[in-house]
Amino acid sequence: MDQPEDRPPPLDKATLKSAMKAFRKRMKLTRLDDESGLGGRALTGGGSSGIAGIRPPDKFPMEVWEELARQGRLESQGSGLFGLTD
């Protein structure tokens, strides 16, 4: 006999929206930190950041990030890293 798969309940829109907001904020802060002249490369600071992906905030489970990537709102870059889609 076939047993139904144990699937988690679908993620609600509020959770996905909150996760996306947290991701954008972390990405922004990470890029600003990379571009800052205060982070050890004071003489060469001020350039644009080369950061394309980050590890998403731990506040949300990995299923949330995978769902956002499935929806095309984030891009999975492997090894648990995600980036914004253009």
JOTA-V191624 format. One record per residue. RES is the residue in one letter. PSI is psi in whole degrees, 0 to 359 (none if undefined). NEAR is the number of other ideal C-beta (glycine too) atoms within 8 Angstrom. Layout:
res = [RES RES]
psi = [PSI PSI]
near = [NEAR NEAR]
This chain:
res = [M D Q P E D R P P P L D K A T L K S A M K A F R K R M K L T R L D D E S G L G G R A L T G G G S S G I A G I R P P D K F P M E V W E E L A R Q G R L E S Q G S G L F G L T D]
psi = [144 131 140 144 144 95 141 156 150 147 138 159 325 319 315 320 316 319 319 320 316 322 313 319 315 320 316 313 322 316 318 319 319 324 342 144 0 356 33 348 58 328 340 10 167 354 172 152 145 10 122 341 154 166 126 159 141 352 333 147 160 332 327 314 322 323 318 324 321 324 350 10 334 162 122 129 11 160 29 10 144 151 165 144 152 none]
near = [2 3 4 4 4 4 4 5 4 4 8 6 5 6 10 13 8 9 15 11 8 12 16 9 8 11 12 8 8 11 10 9 8 10 10 8 9 5 8 3 7 7 5 7 11 5 6 4 9 5 9 5 8 11 5 12 8 4 5 11 4 6 8 12 14 9 10 14 12 6 7 6 7 13 9 9 9 5 4 7 10 15 11 8 7 2]
